[in-house]
Amino acid sequence: MTAKRQQFRERLRLQAAERFSRGEARALIAKDLRVSVRSVQRWRQAWDPQILRDHDGLLTRREPLASLKPDPLTKARR
């Protein structure tokens, strides 16, 4: 990829990041920026401060998913 093309793609990624912070849908961002939804998904994963990659490249979260949402069965058991 040429340097000019890399700069263009980086500007798209920055525009997408601004829109992620506003909570806009990935499909809408992809449509407006004229890129694939998959590209936006990859950018979103790289941007998301709550998602980390472990040493094998697998996605992990800083907090377990169970701590993010209460378990509905736990309330039913009480």
Secondary structure, 3 states (H helix, E strand, C coil): CCHHHHHHHHHHHHHHHHHHHCCCCHHHHHHHHCCCHHHHHHHHHHHCCCEEECCCCCEEECCCHHHHCCCHHHHHHC
